[in-house]
């Protein structure tokens, strides 16, 4: 959550590309942490399997970072 907050702070400071990349990094970190956490330890958080969570978090994090890094110009200049 701290990485997401830092990303949002960077977005509010008009550094939207850096902030969005930080949010993507947070999702990649979540993917790594989820693959290390067993279903028993996850408890009620484990709605899906570890592999599905890893693929979803990693995929979304990668897509967010790809879009943020490939947009030319962007909304603020």
N, CA, C and O atoms as a printed pandas DataFrame, in Angstrom:
     atom_number atom_name residue_name chain_id  residue_number  x_coord  y_coord  z_coord
0              1         N          UNK        A               1    0.821   -1.196    0.000
1              2        CA          UNK        A               1    0.000    0.000    0.000
2              3         C          UNK        A               1    0.864    1.260    0.000
3              4         O          UNK        A               1    0.488    2.283   -0.573
4              5         N          UNK        A               2    2.018    1.175    0.645
5              6        CA          UNK        A               2    2.902    2.337    0.691
6              7         C          UNK        A               2    3.370    2.732   -0.709
7              8         O          UNK        A               2    3.483    3.919   -1.018
8              9         N          UNK        A               3    3.639    1.746   -1.546
9             10        CA          UNK        A               3    4.078    2.044   -2.915
10            11         C          UNK        A               3    2.949    2.723   -3.696
11            12         O          UNK        A               3    3.200    3.642   -4.476
12            13         N          UNK        A               4    1.720    2.276   -3.491
13            14        CA          UNK        A               4    0.573    2.894   -4.174
14            15         C          UNK        A               4    0.395    4.333   -3.703
15            16         O          UNK        A               4    0.131    5.221   -4.514
16            17         N          UNK        A               5    0.535    4.570   -2.404
17            18        CA          UNK        A               5    0.409    5.933   -1.875
18            19         C          UNK        A               5    1.489    6.831   -2.468
19            20         O          UNK        A               5    1.216    7.972   -2.841
20            21         N          UNK        A               6    2.713    6.318   -2.554
21            22        CA          UNK        A               6    3.779    7.108   -3.177
22            23         C          UNK        A               6    3.459    7.401   -4.640
23            24         O          UNK        A               6    3.720    8.500   -5.128
24            25         N          UNK        A               7    2.897    6.425   -5.331
25            26        CA          UNK        A               7    2.497    6.641   -6.718
26            27         C          UNK        A               7    1.422    7.701   -6.846
27            28         O          UNK        A               7    1.484    8.552   -7.733
28            29         N          UNK        A               8    0.439    7.652   -5.965
29            30        CA          UNK        A               8   -0.625    8.657   -6.004
30            31         C          UNK        A               8   -0.099   10.048   -5.682
31            32         O          UNK        A               8   -0.550   11.037   -6.261
32            33         N          UNK        A               9    0.855   10.125   -4.760
33            34        CA          UNK        A               9    1.467   11.423   -4.441
34            35         C          UNK        A               9    2.183   11.963   -5.670
35            36         O          UNK        A               9    2.066   13.150   -5.976
36            37         N          UNK        A              10    2.924   11.116   -6.382
37            38        CA          UNK        A              10    3.618   11.563   -7.595
38            39         C          UNK        A              10    2.627   12.004   -8.666
39            40         O          UNK        A              10    2.893   12.963   -9.392
40            41         N          UNK        A              11    1.490   11.320   -8.777
41            42        CA          UNK        A              11    0.468   11.713   -9.754
42            43         C          UNK        A              11   -0.102   13.081   -9.402
43            44         O          UNK        A              11   -0.276   13.924  -10.281
44            45         N          UNK        A              12   -0.392   13.308   -8.127
45            46        CA          UNK        A              12   -0.933   14.592   -7.683
46            47         C          UNK        A              12    0.081   15.713   -7.912
47            48         O          UNK        A              12   -0.302   16.861   -8.135
48            49         N          UNK        A              13    1.359   15.387   -7.859
49            50        CA          UNK        A              13    2.412   16.381   -8.079
50            51         C          UNK        A              13    2.690   16.581   -9.575
51            52         O          UNK        A              13    3.699   17.185   -9.941
52            53         N          UNK        A              14    1.802   16.077  -10.436
53            54        CA          UNK        A              14    1.884   16.201  -11.894
54            55         C          UNK        A              14    3.047   15.415  -12.503
55            56         O          UNK        A              14    3.515   15.746  -13.592
56            57         N          UNK        A              15    3.506   14.393  -11.817
57            58        CA          UNK        A              15    4.480   13.453  -12.366
58            59         C          UNK        A              15    3.715   12.146  -12.598
59            60         O          UNK        A              15    3.989   11.123  -11.971
60            61         N          UNK        A              16    2.746   12.213  -13.522
61            62        CA          UNK        A              16    1.812   11.105  -13.707
62            63         C          UNK        A              16    2.500    9.840  -14.204
63            64         O          UNK        A              16    2.095    8.738  -13.834
64            65         N          UNK        A              17    3.522    9.973  -15.025
65            66        CA          UNK        A              17    4.192    8.781  -15.552
66            67         C          UNK        A              17    4.912    8.032  -14.433
67            68         O          UNK        A              17    4.809    6.809  -14.344
68            69         N          UNK        A              18    5.630    8.744  -13.588
69            70        CA          UNK        A              18    6.334    8.114  -12.473
70            71         C          UNK        A              18    5.346    7.490  -11.492
71            72         O          UNK        A              18    5.569    6.384  -10.998
72            73         N          UNK        A              19    4.267    8.193  -11.216
73            74        CA          UNK        A              19    3.263    7.669  -10.296
74            75         C          UNK        A              19    2.584    6.422  -10.819
75            76         O          UNK        A              19    2.333    5.482  -10.064
76            77         N          UNK        A              20    2.286    6.407  -12.102
77            78        CA          UNK        A              20    1.635    5.245  -12.690
78            79         C          UNK        A              20    2.579    4.047  -12.719
79            80         O          UNK        A              20    2.157    2.914  -12.486
80            81         N          UNK        A              21    3.848    4.295  -13.003
81            82        CA          UNK        A              21    4.828    3.207  -12.967
82            83         C          UNK        A              21    4.951    2.654  -11.550
83            84         O          UNK        A              21    5.084    1.443  -11.373
84            85         N          UNK        A              22    4.908    3.514  -10.548
85            86        CA          UNK        A              22    4.958    3.039   -9.159
86            87         C          UNK        A              22    3.755    2.163   -8.830
87            88         O          UNK        A              22    3.899    1.169   -8.118
88            89         N          UNK        A              23    2.591    2.505   -9.324
89            90        CA          UNK        A              23    1.411    1.677   -9.090
90            91         C          UNK        A              23    1.574    0.322   -9.781
91            92         O          UNK        A              23    1.191   -0.709   -9.228
92            93         N          UNK        A              24    2.143    0.324  -10.991
93            94        CA          UNK        A              24    2.436   -0.934  -11.667
94            95         C          UNK        A              24    3.433   -1.780  -10.891
95            96         O          UNK        A              24    3.284   -2.998  -10.792
96            97         N          UNK        A              25    4.446   -1.129  -10.344
97            98        CA          UNK        A              25    5.432   -1.841   -9.518
98            99         C          UNK        A              25    4.757   -2.435   -8.291
99           100         O          UNK        A              25    5.083   -3.552   -7.888
100          101         N          UNK        A              26    3.822   -1.709   -7.690
101          102        CA          UNK        A              26    3.109   -2.217   -6.521
102          103         C          UNK        A              26    2.347   -3.493   -6.874
103          104         O          UNK        A              26    2.301   -4.426   -6.073
104          105         N          UNK        A              27    1.754   -3.542   -8.056
105          106        CA          UNK        A              27    1.052   -4.755   -8.473
106          107         C          UNK        A              27    2.025   -5.909   -8.703
107          108         O          UNK        A              27    1.711   -7.055   -8.381
108          109         N          UNK        A              28    3.193   -5.620   -9.252
109          110        CA          UNK        A              28    4.191   -6.678   -9.434
110          111         C          UNK        A              28    4.694   -7.201   -8.089
111          112         O          UNK        A              28    4.912   -8.402   -7.931
112          113         N          UNK        A              29    4.875   -6.310   -7.129
113          114        CA          UNK        A              29    5.273   -6.733   -5.782
114          115         C          UNK        A              29    4.174   -7.585   -5.157
115          116         O          UNK        A              29    4.459   -8.588   -4.502
116          117         N          UNK        A              30    2.912   -7.187   -5.359
117          118        CA          UNK        A              30    1.793   -7.972   -4.840
118          119         C          UNK        A              30    1.762   -9.360   -5.472
119          120         O          UNK        A              30    1.446  -10.339   -4.797
120          121         N          UNK        A              31    2.084   -9.453   -6.757
121          122        CA          UNK        A              31    2.121  -10.754   -7.428
122          123         C          UNK        A              31    3.187  -11.650   -6.804
123          124         O          UNK        A              31    2.948  -12.833   -6.559
124          125         N          UNK        A              32    4.347  -11.086   -6.555
125          126        CA          UNK        A              32    5.431  -11.872   -5.956
126          127         C          UNK        A              32    5.071  -12.300   -4.540
127          128         O          UNK        A              32    5.316  -13.441   -4.148
128          129         N          UNK        A              33    4.491  -11.386   -3.776
129          130        CA          UNK        A              33    4.101  -11.731   -2.402
130          131         C          UNK        A              33    2.998  -12.781   -2.380
131          132         O          UNK        A              33    2.985  -13.651   -1.510
132          133         N          UNK        A              34    2.076  -12.705   -3.331
133          134        CA          UNK        A              34    0.979  -13.676   -3.364
134          135         C          UNK        A              34    1.475  -15.065   -3.736
135          136         O          UNK        A              34    0.962  -16.055   -3.214
136          137         N          UNK        A              35    2.457  -15.162   -4.622
137          138        CA          UNK        A              35    2.973  -16.481   -5.002
138          139         C          UNK        A              35    3.716  -17.115   -3.830
139          140         O          UNK        A              35    3.797  -18.340   -3.738
140          141         N          UNK        A              36    4.261  -16.286   -2.931
141          142        CA          UNK        A              36    4.975  -16.808   -1.766
142          143         C          UNK        A              36    4.029  -17.168   -0.627
143          144         O          UNK        A              36    4.399  -17.956    0.243
144          145         N          UNK        A              37    2.820  -16.613   -0.608
145          146        CA          UNK        A              37    1.867  -16.833    0.477
146          147         C          UNK        A              37    1.005  -18.049    0.165
147          148         O          UNK        A              37    0.359  -18.097   -0.882
148          149         N          UNK        A              38    0.990  -19.025    1.055
149          150        CA          UNK        A              38    0.190  -20.229    0.830
150          151         C          UNK        A              38   -1.299  -19.910    0.968
151          152         O          UNK        A              38   -1.684  -18.912    1.577
152          153         N          UNK        A              39   -2.130  -20.788    0.384
153          154        CA          UNK        A              39   -3.579  -20.590    0.475
154          155         C          UNK        A              39   -4.061  -20.675    1.914
155          156         O          UNK        A              39   -5.003  -19.977    2.290
156          157         N          UNK        A              40   -3.434  -21.516    2.722
157          158        CA          UNK        A              40   -3.820  -21.627    4.132
158          159         C          UNK        A              40   -3.526  -20.337    4.885
159          160         O          UNK        A              40   -4.340  -19.889    5.692
160          161         N          UNK        A              41   -2.367  -19.739    4.627
161          162        CA          UNK        A              41   -1.996  -18.488    5.305
162          163         C          UNK        A              41   -2.841  -17.322    4.832
163          164         O          UNK        A              41   -3.082  -16.380    5.587
164          165         N          UNK        A              42   -3.294  -17.378    3.578
165          166        CA          UNK        A              42   -4.090  -16.285    3.028
166          167         C          UNK        A              42   -5.488  -16.259    3.619
167          168         O          UNK        A              42   -6.121  -15.204    3.661
168          169         N          UNK        A              43   -5.975  -17.393    4.072
169          170        CA          UNK        A              43   -7.296  -17.448    4.691
170          171         C          UNK        A              43   -8.395  -17.040    3.729
171          172         O          UNK        A              43   -8.475  -17.552    2.612
172          173         N          UNK        A              44   -9.246  -16.113    4.166
173          174        CA          UNK        A              44  -10.371  -15.675    3.346
174          175         C          UNK        A              44   -9.945  -14.796    2.177
175          176         O          UNK        A              44  -10.750  -14.536    1.283
176          177         N          UNK        A              45   -8.698  -14.333    2.165
177          178        CA          UNK        A              45   -8.211  -13.556    1.026
178          179         C          UNK        A              45   -8.006  -14.429   -0.208
179          180         O          UNK        A              45   -7.941  -13.921   -1.327
180          181         N          UNK        A              46   -7.905  -15.732   -0.006
181          182        CA          UNK        A              46   -7.630  -16.659   -1.107
182          183         C          UNK        A              46   -8.937  -17.066   -1.789
183          184         O          UNK        A              46   -9.415  -18.184   -1.597
184          185         N          UNK        A              47   -9.502  -16.179   -2.567
185          186        CA          UNK        A              47  -10.709  -16.486   -3.334
186          187         C          UNK        A              47  -10.325  -17.260   -4.591
187          188         O          UNK        A              47  -11.025  -18.183   -5.008
188          189         N          UNK        A              48   -9.199  -16.867   -5.187
189          190        CA          UNK        A              48   -8.679  -17.539   -6.374
190          191         C          UNK        A              48   -7.422  -18.315   -5.985
191          192         O          UNK        A              48   -6.930  -18.198   -4.863
192          193         N          UNK        A              49   -6.916  -19.100   -6.916
193          194        CA          UNK        A              49   -5.683  -19.829   -6.629
194          195         C          UNK        A              49   -4.489  -18.882   -6.710
195          196         O          UNK        A              49   -4.596  -17.774   -7.237
196          197         N          UNK        A              50   -3.363  -19.328   -6.188
197          198        CA          UNK        A              50   -2.161  -18.502   -6.203
198          199         C          UNK        A              50   -1.714  -18.203   -7.622
199          200         O          UNK        A              50   -1.295  -17.086   -7.925
200          201         N          UNK        A              51   -1.802  -19.202   -8.490
201          202        CA          UNK        A              51   -1.354  -18.999   -9.871
202          203         C          UNK        A              51   -2.196  -17.940  -10.578
203          204         O          UNK        A              51   -1.667  -17.099  -11.304
204          205         N          UNK        A              52   -3.516  -17.987  -10.359
205          206        CA          UNK        A              52   -4.406  -17.005  -10.997
206          207         C          UNK        A              52   -4.110  -15.607  -10.462
207          208         O          UNK        A              52   -4.019  -14.651  -11.233
208          209         N          UNK        A              53   -3.961  -15.487   -9.149
209          210        CA          UNK        A              53   -3.625  -14.181   -8.566
210          211         C          UNK        A              53   -2.295  -13.673   -9.106
211          212         O          UNK        A              53   -2.174  -12.498   -9.451
212          213         N          UNK        A              54   -1.298  -14.547   -9.182
213          214        CA          UNK        A              54    0.014  -14.150   -9.688
214          215         C          UNK        A              54   -0.086  -13.657  -11.128
215          216         O          UNK        A              54    0.488  -12.624  -11.473
216          217         N          UNK        A              55   -0.808  -14.387  -11.964
217          218        CA          UNK        A              55   -0.955  -13.987  -13.366
218          219         C          UNK        A              55   -1.735  -12.681  -13.509
219          220         O          UNK        A              55   -1.369  -11.826  -14.316
220          221         N          UNK        A              56   -2.805  -12.523  -12.735
221          222        CA          UNK        A              56   -3.608  -11.303  -12.823
222          223         C          UNK        A              56   -2.838  -10.080  -12.330
223          224         O          UNK        A              56   -2.766   -9.067  -13.026
224          225         N          UNK        A              57   -2.263  -10.174  -11.134
225          226        CA          UNK        A              57   -1.501   -9.039  -10.592
226          227         C          UNK        A              57   -0.311   -8.704  -11.478
227          228         O          UNK        A              57   -0.059   -7.537  -11.780
228          229         N          UNK        A              58    0.418   -9.733  -11.892
229          230        CA          UNK        A              58    1.576   -9.507  -12.747
230          231         C          UNK        A              58    1.182   -8.937  -14.100
231          232         O          UNK        A              58    1.848   -8.041  -14.618
232          233         N          UNK        A              59    0.098   -9.456  -14.675
233          234        CA          UNK        A              59   -0.371   -8.965  -15.968
234          235         C          UNK        A              59   -0.839   -7.524  -15.905
235          236         O          UNK        A              59   -0.473   -6.703  -16.747
236          237         N          UNK        A              60   -1.650   -7.221  -14.904
237          238        CA          UNK        A              60   -2.131   -5.843  -14.765
238          239         C          UNK        A              60   -0.982   -4.884  -14.469
239          240         O          UNK        A              60   -0.929   -3.786  -15.024
240          241         N          UNK        A              61   -0.063   -5.296  -13.597
241          242        CA          UNK        A              61    1.095   -4.445  -13.301
242          243         C          UNK        A              61    1.938   -4.195  -14.530
243          244         O          UNK        A              61    2.371   -3.069  -14.775
244          245         N          UNK        A              62    2.173   -5.242  -15.305
245          246        CA          UNK        A              62    2.945   -5.095  -16.530
246          247         C          UNK        A              62    2.254   -4.211  -17.552
247          248         O          UNK        A              62    2.896   -3.380  -18.194
248          249         N          UNK        A              63    0.922   -4.387  -17.708
249          250        CA          UNK        A              63    0.176   -3.563  -18.662
250          251         C          UNK        A              63    0.174   -2.093  -18.255
251          252         O          UNK        A              63    0.345   -1.212  -19.098
252          253         N          UNK        A              64   -0.017   -1.830  -16.968
253          254        CA          UNK        A              64   -0.026   -0.445  -16.492
254          255         C          UNK        A              64    1.327    0.208  -16.753
255          256         O          UNK        A              64    1.391    1.351  -17.207
256          257         N          UNK        A              65    2.401   -0.514  -16.467
257          258        CA          UNK        A              65    3.729    0.045  -16.701
258          259         C          UNK        A              65    3.984    0.239  -18.196
259          260         O          UNK        A              65    4.564    1.251  -18.591
260          261         N          UNK        A              66    3.564   -0.706  -19.029
261          262        CA          UNK        A              66    3.751   -0.582  -20.469
262          263         C          UNK        A              66    3.023    0.644  -21.011
263          264         O          UNK        A              66    3.598    1.423  -21.773
264          265         N          UNK        A              67    1.770    0.816  -20.624
265          266        CA          UNK        A              67    0.987    1.963  -21.098
266          267         C          UNK        A              67    1.610    3.271  -20.613
267          268         O          UNK        A              67    1.732    4.223  -21.384
268          269         N          UNK        A              68    2.006    3.323  -19.340
269          270        CA          UNK        A              68    2.585    4.554  -18.789
270          271         C          UNK        A              68    3.883    4.924  -19.497
271          272         O          UNK        A              68    4.154    6.104  -19.720
272          273         N          UNK        A              69    4.676    3.938  -19.845
273          274        CA          UNK        A              69    5.970    4.220  -20.446
274          275         C          UNK        A              69    5.901    4.473  -21.957
275          276         O          UNK        A              69    6.837    5.026  -22.535
276          277         N          UNK        A              70    4.806    4.073  -22.593
277          278        CA          UNK        A              70    4.724    4.240  -24.042
278          279         C          UNK        A              70    3.828    5.387  -24.486
279          280         O          UNK        A              70    3.805    5.705  -25.675
280          281         N          UNK        A              71    3.095    6.017  -23.587
281          282        CA          UNK        A              71    2.266    7.161  -23.954
282          283         C          UNK        A              71    3.190    8.335  -24.278
283          284         O          UNK        A              71    4.077    8.676  -23.496
284          285         N          UNK        A              72    2.970    8.939  -25.429
285          286        CA          UNK        A              72    3.758   10.121  -25.784
286          287         C          UNK        A              72    2.936   11.360  -25.476
287          288         O          UNK        A              72    1.759   11.432  -25.832
288          289         N          UNK        A              73    3.532   12.309  -24.834
289          290        CA          UNK        A              73    2.828   13.533  -24.465
290          291         C          UNK        A              73    2.097   13.360  -23.153
291          292         O          UNK        A              73    2.559   13.829  -22.113
292          293         N          UNK        A              74    0.971   12.698  -23.195
293          294        CA          UNK        A              74    0.196   12.456  -22.004
294          295         C          UNK        A              74   -0.749   13.585  -21.658
295          296         O          UNK        A              74   -0.776   14.606  -22.345
296          297         N          UNK        A              75   -1.520   13.415  -20.607
297          298        CA          UNK        A              75   -2.561   14.385  -20.263
298          299         C          UNK        A              75   -2.037   15.725  -19.747
299          300         O          UNK        A              75   -2.757   16.722  -19.814
300          301         N          UNK        A              76   -0.811   15.778  -19.236
301          302        CA          UNK        A              76   -0.319   17.015  -18.635
302          303         C          UNK        A              76    0.838   17.627  -19.417
303          304         O          UNK        A              76    1.598   18.434  -18.884
304          305         N          UNK        A              77    0.965   17.241  -20.676
305          306        CA          UNK        A              77    2.022   17.905  -21.444
306          307         C          UNK        A              77    2.903   17.013  -22.205
307          308         O          UNK        A              77    3.820   17.479  -22.881
